[in-house]
């Protein structure tokens, strides 16, 4: 081949390889097919909370952690067409419609300002905030709106035929400038409370501007210019400017690393798309950003997550990660199935060849080259080729170059060992062939000294001592210590490990193999991947579990990582970086260290399949279809928490939306007992990978956490009556960290029949009923006792009447004896007098006997009548004395009826037999302390002794008196005192309560 053709081919190959290995950026496209109400995205804003606002021709969308909230006219928006979005210093969002004025959103409701409120025009083209004012650019003029009072000040536009169409605003040296399409550039003067537009220059056909330090980019028809800002705002800009670019730039965005991007749409030509301004040149980034649209009209930059948003007129919204965790290097049509490194050279194994890179030089070894090396060996070797009958896995030497399959790529003694279906190739760092071995083995490795170990699924294992002569030691497959069905291997220190999918772990050490299963060391059988992890080993089984083991002195299992902790069931590879275990599965990549799990997948840009992996310093390279990925492991494993806030967004109670409002008590809720089914919707602060967030909740501290769930919603059905302090834990799989916050203080009030006051009321009612019943019973008992008392009293009265009835005949009998005596004595006069006195006495007796008590005066009158009758029988020889205490009013004091008559009668019957000289009877009444009346009956008669057979206290009359007093409640022994001595008289004292 001519030299120039060789140079040309190498140059083309070099360009292809560098182009193929250039980075592509993870990009998401949101369109009307699924996420947006319209594909024309006129305006974009990232607000102070890192929420994205998207203004389209058919509504406004808020994107927060991949949750979309839509706003239309029926929600309060002035008009669905939104051409401008801005945020004021109060955190309110302003939306400029192209036809119905401005809508202001405070997070709960909209306020609309239009021409009827003083706005200069309803077609809003641009919004710009500065200080306490929102500057509103329209199709025909400028209005200033106070963001605190919403007072509108519309500026007078210069006279002219052209519409004063505002395209942009910018601020320079605390001065606000207005950029128009046809009328030039103006500044807004505010002097002595008066605002006015003052023309600066007559630049025309300006679509957008972008100040950058002391420079400004200005977009015109089909080109842009870069000017010195002080010159740009002069009245006459005489400096000729170089016209650059070929399209119309509608918007600009600058990143934190000072990159400037431009949104371009040529209107009438195809010169549009997404560009980067590099040294005043427009460099298209459509390919790297995967943006096919040529009608890019709006841009926004999220500095927190380093994302660029591009709105198009025809293809929706594009989200580009400018500094992704996972950097994509596309190689269309190329599958990378292996990586390897020597001290000076790196190698990448493709499905159609091998690329070696050393000191900036790259070399590709093609399938044809490998086939050619095989054919040369077969033609020139004098050694017998391995045969199946010798227990080799025999090669098919007719295999074409296009049908070569690669199994593995390893390094030993600074040579790359490539294992294929046409043999094993040892390639030098220079790309030259070191040796070819006509061996067919899906897994090879080396001893500590560098001897090749060839495994055969069915024919045992060979350890080669001389590769030039293919001398080896064959370990028979029937030996239980020989590895079979080997799928993975690792050389570490003095041991080379082999993994079998049927018979577990084997090790080559001291020139022999050892089966851990057969020797009872480890019973795990189905093993697949192995890697070094610090001083330990990490080994995975076919089911997705990973074991951390140590095999230095004795075999120990430190930890088992169950597959439930690893995203995915089928492990593709295991790698180690600074004692962090890297696990590749069919779902993504898991990093594990000290109980912390970090997960990366397609959300960060890691697409399946994961074919191979290699760690070089802090960079993990993962081979896949059509390219490979580079991941900065330090940046991933050292990531800090991204979630530090949880906010309650919506509450639905019994399927009805509950208004949260803006109250500081919005996180405290009291509900009725029948309002106990809740749906809570919440969100975290903005997160670059919201699908990596998993949530758990618990109703109170100390209770177990719920199972994790992926949607930021909590459904609480039929909550029992209680106080709840609902906590939410956010598990961030992208960092392996969690954040916990109290979300809601919730009280489900009991029904009234379960409240303390109702229980107290019931207890009170029951107590009242019981007390009332008790009082009723008491009243009944008292009534019964009263009735019983009345009955008893009546019984006693009846008994007393009976006693009186017994006393009356006794008295009458004695009186009749006296009358009989007078008649028999033929003393008619005395009998007549006696009979008169007796009839008076009978009349008094009849009057008193029916009364329980009588006045003391009546008792004295009665006693005097009685004594007169009785004394008549004694010829009035008995001296009678009545003494009444002056303190006693006999007409006010009552005593029991006929109580004293019996004792007076006894005096006349027993005290004065014949022979008693000067018989005297004394009846006295004295008032003792405490209202006690003492009635005393004294005589100087014969008295009686203790041995007398006719004792006064044993008479029938006295017994009746004592019984009456007992019935009246007196203590008889204290109430009646009788003292007597023979021949010295008798004294009876009766004490009565009056």
ZITA-V271805 format. One record per residue. N is the residue number from 1. NEAR is the number of other C-alpha atoms within 8 Angstrom. Layout:
n:N near:NEAR
n:N near:NEAR
//
This chain:
n:1 near:4
n:2 near:5
n:3 near:6
n:4 near:6
n:5 near:8
n:6 near:9
n:7 near:8
n:8 near:8
n:9 near:8
n:10 near:8
n:11 near:8
n:12 near:8
n:13 near:8
n:14 near:9
n:15 near:8
n:16 near:8
n:17 near:8
n:18 near:8
n:19 near:7
n:20 near:10
n:21 near:10
n:22 near:8
n:23 near:9
n:24 near:11
n:25 near:13
n:26 near:12
n:27 near:10
n:28 near:7
n:29 near:8
n:30 near:10
n:31 near:13
n:32 near:10
n:33 near:5
n:34 near:6
n:35 near:8
n:36 near:11
n:37 near:9
n:38 near:12
n:39 near:14
n:40 near:12
n:41 near:17
n:42 near:16
n:43 near:14
n:44 near:16
n:45 near:10
n:46 near:12
n:47 near:9
n:48 near:6
n:49 near:7
n:50 near:11
n:51 near:12
n:52 near:11
n:53 near:13
n:54 near:13
n:55 near:17
n:56 near:17
n:57 near:12
n:58 near:10
n:59 near:16
n:60 near:13
n:61 near:12
n:62 near:11
n:63 near:12
n:64 near:10
n:65 near:12
n:66 near:7
n:67 near:6
n:68 near:9
n:69 near:7
n:70 near:8
n:71 near:11
n:72 near:12
n:73 near:10
n:74 near:6
n:75 near:6
n:76 near:10
n:77 near:12
n:78 near:11
n:79 near:12
n:80 near:13
n:81 near:12
n:82 near:18
n:83 near:16
n:84 near:15
n:85 near:16
n:86 near:11
n:87 near:11
n:88 near:14
n:89 near:7
n:90 near:6
n:91 near:8
n:92 near:11
n:93 near:11
n:94 near:13
n:95 near:13
n:96 near:16
n:97 near:19
n:98 near:13
n:99 near:9
n:100 near:10
n:101 near:17
n:102 near:14
n:103 near:14
n:104 near:11
n:105 near:11
n:106 near:9
n:107 near:5
n:108 near:6
n:109 near:7
n:110 near:10
n:111 near:8
n:112 near:10
n:113 near:11
n:114 near:12
n:115 near:10
n:116 near:6
n:117 near:7
n:118 near:10
n:119 near:14
n:120 near:12
n:121 near:12
n:122 near:14
n:123 near:12
n:124 near:18
n:125 near:16
n:126 near:15
n:127 near:14
n:128 near:9
n:129 near:11
n:130 near:8
n:131 near:5
n:132 near:10
n:133 near:11
n:134 near:13
n:135 near:12
n:136 near:13
n:137 near:16
n:138 near:16
n:139 near:12
n:140 near:11
n:141 near:15
n:142 near:14
n:143 near:13
n:144 near:12
n:145 near:12
n:146 near:11
n:147 near:11
n:148 near:5
n:149 near:5
n:150 near:7
n:151 near:7
n:152 near:11
n:153 near:9
n:154 near:11
n:155 near:12
n:156 near:8
n:157 near:8
n:158 near:5
n:159 near:4
n:160 near:5
n:161 near:4
n:162 near:6
n:163 near:9
n:164 near:13
n:165 near:14
n:166 near:16
n:167 near:14
n:168 near:12
n:169 near:11
n:170 near:11
n:171 near:8
n:172 near:7
n:173 near:4
n:174 near:5
n:175 near:8
n:176 near:10
n:177 near:12
n:178 near:13
n:179 near:15
n:180 near:15
n:181 near:13
n:182 near:12
n:183 near:12
n:184 near:13
n:185 near:14
n:186 near:12
n:187 near:12
n:188 near:12
n:189 near:9
n:190 near:8
n:191 near:6
n:192 near:4
n:193 near:5
n:194 near:7
n:195 near:9
n:196 near:9
n:197 near:12
n:198 near:8
n:199 near:10
n:200 near:12
n:201 near:12
n:202 near:8
n:203 near:9
n:204 near:9
n:205 near:9
n:206 near:15
n:207 near:14
n:208 near:13
n:209 near:15
n:210 near:9
n:211 near:10
n:212 near:7
n:213 near:5
n:214 near:8
n:215 near:10
n:216 near:14
n:217 near:12
n:218 near:13
n:219 near:14
n:220 near:13
n:221 near:10
n:222 near:9
n:223 near:13
n:224 near:14
n:225 near:12
n:226 near:11
n:227 near:11
n:228 near:9
n:229 near:10
n:230 near:7
n:231 near:9
n:232 near:9
n:233 near:10
n:234 near:9
n:235 near:7
n:236 near:6
n:237 near:9
n:238 near:4
n:239 near:5
n:240 near:4
n:241 near:7
n:242 near:6
n:243 near:7
n:244 near:10
n:245 near:9
n:246 near:8
n:247 near:12
n:248 near:16
n:249 near:16
n:250 near:14
n:251 near:12
n:252 near:13
n:253 near:10
n:254 near:9
n:255 near:10
n:256 near:6
n:257 near:4
n:258 near:6
n:259 near:10
n:260 near:11
n:261 near:11
n:262 near:14
n:263 near:17
n:264 near:18
n:265 near:16
n:266 near:13
n:267 near:7
n:268 near:4
n:269 near:6
n:270 near:8
n:271 near:10
n:272 near:15
n:273 near:15
n:274 near:15
n:275 near:13
n:276 near:13
n:277 near:12
n:278 near:9
n:279 near:4
n:280 near:7
n:281 near:9
n:282 near:10
n:283 near:8
n:284 near:9
n:285 near:9
n:286 near:11
n:287 near:9
n:288 near:8
n:289 near:11
n:290 near:8
n:291 near:9
n:292 near:7
n:293 near:10
n:294 near:11
n:295 near:13
n:296 near:16
n:297 near:16
n:298 near:15
n:299 near:15
n:300 near:11
n:301 near:12
n:302 near:11
n:303 near:8
n:304 near:5
n:305 near:7
n:306 near:11
n:307 near:12
n:308 near:12
n:309 near:13
n:310 near:14
n:311 near:16
n:312 near:16
n:313 near:12
n:314 near:8
n:315 near:9
n:316 near:16
n:317 near:13
n:318 near:12
n:319 near:11
n:320 near:12
n:321 near:12
n:322 near:8
n:323 near:7
n:324 near:10
n:325 near:9
n:326 near:11
n:327 near:14
n:328 near:13
n:329 near:13
n:330 near:12
n:331 near:11
n:332 near:7
n:333 near:6
n:334 near:11
n:335 near:12
n:336 near:16
n:337 near:14
n:338 near:13
n:339 near:13
n:340 near:12
n:341 near:9
n:342 near:11
n:343 near:5
n:344 near:8
n:345 near:11
n:346 near:11
n:347 near:12
n:348 near:12
n:349 near:12
n:350 near:12
n:351 near:10
n:352 near:8
n:353 near:10
n:354 near:11
n:355 near:12
n:356 near:14
n:357 near:11
n:358 near:9
n:359 near:6
n:360 near:5
n:361 near:6
n:362 near:9
n:363 near:8
n:364 near:8
n:365 near:11
n:366 near:9
n:367 near:11
n:368 near:8
n:369 near:8
n:370 near:10
n:371 near:11
n:372 near:8
n:373 near:10
n:374 near:12
n:375 near:8
n:376 near:8
n:377 near:9
n:378 near:7
n:379 near:6
n:380 near:6
n:381 near:7
n:382 near:4
n:383 near:5
n:384 near:5
n:385 near:5
n:386 near:9
n:387 near:9
n:388 near:8
n:389 near:5
n:390 near:6
n:391 near:9
n:392 near:12
n:393 near:11
n:394 near:9
n:395 near:10
n:396 near:6
n:397 near:5
n:398 near:4
n:399 near:8
n:400 near:7
n:401 near:9
n:402 near:7
n:403 near:6
n:404 near:11
n:405 near:8
n:406 near:10
n:407 near:10
n:408 near:11
n:409 near:12
n:410 near:9
n:411 near:11
n:412 near:9
n:413 near:5
n:414 near:9
n:415 near:12
n:416 near:16
n:417 near:12
n:418 near:13
n:419 near:16
n:420 near:14
n:421 near:11
n:422 near:15
n:423 near:14
n:424 near:13
n:425 near:13
n:426 near:12
n:427 near:14
n:428 near:11
n:429 near:12
n:430 near:5
n:431 near:9
n:432 near:7
n:433 near:10
n:434 near:9
n:435 near:7
n:436 near:12
n:437 near:8
n:438 near:11
n:439 near:12
n:440 near:14
n:441 near:13
n:442 near:11
n:443 near:14
n:444 near:11
n:445 near:12
n:446 near:12
n:447 near:13
n:448 near:11
n:449 near:5
n:450 near:8
n:451 near:10
n:452 near:11
n:453 near:12
n:454 near:12
n:455 near:15
n:456 near:15
n:457 near:8
n:458 near:8
n:459 near:11
n:460 near:16
n:461 near:14
n:462 near:11
n:463 near:11
n:464 near:13
n:465 near:10
n:466 near:8
n:467 near:8
n:468 near:5
n:469 near:6
n:470 near:8
n:471 near:9
n:472 near:9
n:473 near:8
n:474 near:8
n:475 near:9
n:476 near:9
n:477 near:12
n:478 near:6
n:479 near:7
n:480 near:8
n:481 near:9
n:482 near:15
n:483 near:17
n:484 near:13
n:485 near:10
n:486 near:14
n:487 near:12
n:488 near:11
n:489 near:14
n:490 near:10
n:491 near:12
n:492 near:9
n:493 near:6
n:494 near:9
n:495 near:11
n:496 near:16
n:497 near:12
n:498 near:13
n:499 near:16
n:500 near:18
n:501 near:13
n:502 near:9
n:503 near:11
n:504 near:15
n:505 near:15
n:506 near:15
n:507 near:12
n:508 near:12
n:509 near:10
n:510 near:5
n:511 near:5
n:512 near:6
n:513 near:11
n:514 near:11
n:515 near:14
n:516 near:13
n:517 near:13
n:518 near:8
n:519 near:8
n:520 near:7
n:521 near:8
n:522 near:8
n:523 near:8
n:524 near:9
n:525 near:12
n:526 near:11
n:527 near:15
n:528 near:13
n:529 near:15
n:530 near:13
n:531 near:11
n:532 near:11
n:533 near:13
n:534 near:7
n:535 near:6
n:536 near:10
n:537 near:13
n:538 near:14
n:539 near:14
n:540 near:14
n:541 near:12
n:542 near:11
n:543 near:7
n:544 near:13
n:545 near:11
n:546 near:12
n:547 near:12
n:548 near:13
n:549 near:13
n:550 near:12
n:551 near:9
n:552 near:5
n:553 near:4
n:554 near:6
n:555 near:9
n:556 near:7
n:557 near:9
n:558 near:8
n:559 near:7
n:560 near:9
n:561 near:10
n:562 near:9
n:563 near:12
n:564 near:5
n:565 near:7
n:566 near:10
n:567 near:12
n:568 near:11
n:569 near:10
n:570 near:9
n:571 near:14
n:572 near:12
n:573 near:10
n:574 near:15
n:575 near:12
n:576 near:12
n:577 near:11
n:578 near:6
n:579 near:8
n:580 near:10
n:581 near:13
n:582 near:12
n:583 near:13
n:584 near:13
n:585 near:14
n:586 near:12
n:587 near:9
n:588 near:16
n:589 near:12
n:590 near:13
n:591 near:13
n:592 near:12
n:593 near:9
n:594 near:4
n:595 near:5
n:596 near:9
n:597 near:12
n:598 near:12
n:599 near:14
n:600 near:12
n:601 near:11
n:602 near:9
n:603 near:8
n:604 near:11
n:605 near:11
n:606 near:11
n:607 near:8
n:608 near:10
n:609 near:7
n:610 near:14
n:611 near:12
n:612 near:13
n:613 near:13
n:614 near:10
n:615 near:11
n:616 near:7
n:617 near:4
n:618 near:9
n:619 near:10
n:620 near:13
n:621 near:12
n:622 near:12
n:623 near:16
n:624 near:15
n:625 near:12
n:626 near:11
n:627 near:15
n:628 near:14
n:629 near:14
n:630 near:12
n:631 near:11
n:632 near:11
n:633 near:10
n:634 near:7
n:635 near:8
n:636 near:10
n:637 near:9
n:638 near:6
n:639 near:7
n:640 near:6
n:641 near:9
n:642 near:7
n:643 near:13
n:644 near:8
n:645 near:7
n:646 near:11
n:647 near:9
n:648 near:12
n:649 near:8
n:650 near:11
n:651 near:13
n:652 near:11
n:653 near:12
n:654 near:8
n:655 near:8
n:656 near:6
n:657 near:8
n:658 near:8
n:659 near:6
n:660 near:8
n:661 near:6
n:662 near:5
n:663 near:6
n:664 near:5
n:665 near:5
n:666 near:9
n:667 near:9
n:668 near:8
n:669 near:9
n:670 near:8
n:671 near:11
n:672 near:10
n:673 near:11
n:674 near:5
n:675 near:10
n:676 near:15
n:677 near:12
n:678 near:14
n:679 near:12
n:680 near:12
n:681 near:11
n:682 near:11
n:683 near:10
n:684 near:11
n:685 near:11
n:686 near:10
n:687 near:9
n:688 near:6
n:689 near:10
n:690 near:8
n:691 near:8
n:692 near:9
n:693 near:12
n:694 near:13
n:695 near:13
n:696 near:13
n:697 near:10
n:698 near:12
n:699 near:9
n:700 near:9
n:701 near:7
n:702 near:4
n:703 near:7
n:704 near:5
n:705 near:7
n:706 near:7
n:707 near:5
n:708 near:7
n:709 near:8
n:710 near:8
n:711 near:6
n:712 near:9
n:713 near:8
n:714 near:8
n:715 near:8
n:716 near:9
n:717 near:7
n:718 near:6
n:719 near:8
n:720 near:7
n:721 near:9
n:722 near:8
n:723 near:8
n:724 near:10
n:725 near:12
n:726 near:13
n:727 near:14
n:728 near:12
n:729 near:11
n:730 near:12
n:731 near:12
n:732 near:13
n:733 near:13
n:734 near:10
n:735 near:14
n:736 near:11
n:737 near:10
n:738 near:10
n:739 near:10
n:740 near:8
n:741 near:9
n:742 near:9
n:743 near:12
n:744 near:12
n:745 near:12
n:746 near:12
n:747 near:11
n:748 near:15
n:749 near:10
n:750 near:11
n:751 near:8
n:752 near:6
n:753 near:7
n:754 near:8
n:755 near:9
n:756 near:6
n:757 near:6
n:758 near:10
n:759 near:10
n:760 near:8
n:761 near:8
n:762 near:8
n:763 near:8
n:764 near:8
n:765 near:8
n:766 near:8
n:767 near:8
n:768 near:8
n:769 near:8
n:770 near:8
n:771 near:8
n:772 near:8
n:773 near:8
n:774 near:8
n:775 near:8
n:776 near:8
n:777 near:8
n:778 near:8
n:779 near:8
n:780 near:8
n:781 near:8
n:782 near:8
n:783 near:8
n:784 near:8
n:785 near:8
n:786 near:8
n:787 near:8
n:788 near:8
n:789 near:8
n:790 near:8
n:791 near:8
n:792 near:8
n:793 near:8
n:794 near:8
n:795 near:8
n:796 near:9
n:797 near:9
n:798 near:8
n:799 near:8
n:800 near:9
n:801 near:10
n:802 near:8
n:803 near:10
n:804 near:10
n:805 near:9
n:806 near:8
n:807 near:10
n:808 near:8
n:809 near:8
n:810 near:8
n:811 near:8
n:812 near:8
n:813 near:8
n:814 near:8
n:815 near:11
n:816 near:8
n:817 near:8
n:818 near:9
n:819 near:11
n:820 near:8
n:821 near:8
n:822 near:12
n:823 near:10
n:824 near:7
n:825 near:6
n:826 near:6
n:827 near:9
n:828 near:8
n:829 near:6
n:830 near:9
n:831 near:11
n:832 near:8
n:833 near:8
n:834 near:11
n:835 near:9
n:836 near:8
n:837 near:11
n:838 near:11
n:839 near:8
n:840 near:9
n:841 near:11
n:842 near:8
n:843 near:8
n:844 near:9
n:845 near:9
n:846 near:8
n:847 near:8
n:848 near:10
n:849 near:12
n:850 near:7
n:851 near:8
n:852 near:8
n:853 near:8
n:854 near:12
n:855 near:12
n:856 near:12
n:857 near:8
n:858 near:8
n:859 near:11
n:860 near:8
n:861 near:8
n:862 near:11
n:863 near:11
n:864 near:8
n:865 near:11
n:866 near:11
n:867 near:9
n:868 near:10
n:869 near:12
n:870 near:10
n:871 near:12
n:872 near:10
n:873 near:8
n:874 near:8
n:875 near:6
n:876 near:9
n:877 near:8
n:878 near:10
n:879 near:9
n:880 near:8
n:881 near:9
n:882 near:7
n:883 near:8
n:884 near:8
n:885 near:9
n:886 near:5
n:887 near:5
n:888 near:9
n:889 near:7
n:890 near:8
n:891 near:7
n:892 near:7
n:893 near:10
n:894 near:9
n:895 near:10
n:896 near:8
n:897 near:11
n:898 near:10
n:899 near:7
n:900 near:7
n:901 near:9
n:902 near:11
n:903 near:11
n:904 near:11
n:905 near:8
n:906 near:10
n:907 near:12
n:908 near:10
n:909 near:7
n:910 near:8
n:911 near:14
n:912 near:12
n:913 near:7
n:914 near:4
n:915 near:5
n:916 near:9
n:917 near:4
n:918 near:7
n:919 near:12
n:920 near:11
n:921 near:13
n:922 near:12
n:923 near:12
n:924 near:12
n:925 near:11
n:926 near:10
n:927 near:11
n:928 near:8
n:929 near:5
n:930 near:4
n:931 near:8
n:932 near:11
n:933 near:12
n:934 near:12
n:935 near:12
n:936 near:12
n:937 near:13
n:938 near:11
n:939 near:13
n:940 near:13
n:941 near:14
n:942 near:15
n:943 near:13
n:944 near:14
n:945 near:9
n:946 near:5
n:947 near:4
n:948 near:7
n:949 near:4
n:950 near:7
n:951 near:10
n:952 near:8
n:953 near:7
n:954 near:8
n:955 near:9
n:956 near:6
n:957 near:9
n:958 near:12
n:959 near:10
n:960 near:10
n:961 near:10
n:962 near:10
n:963 near:8
n:964 near:10
n:965 near:11
n:966 near:10
n:967 near:8
n:968 near:6
n:969 near:6
n:970 near:9
n:971 near:8
n:972 near:9
n:973 near:6
n:974 near:8
n:975 near:11
n:976 near:11
n:977 near:9
n:978 near:9
n:979 near:7
n:980 near:11
n:981 near:11
n:982 near:9
n:983 near:9
n:984 near:10
n:985 near:15
n:986 near:16
n:987 near:11
n:988 near:12
n:989 near:12
n:990 near:10
n:991 near:11
n:992 near:10
n:993 near:6
n:994 near:8
//
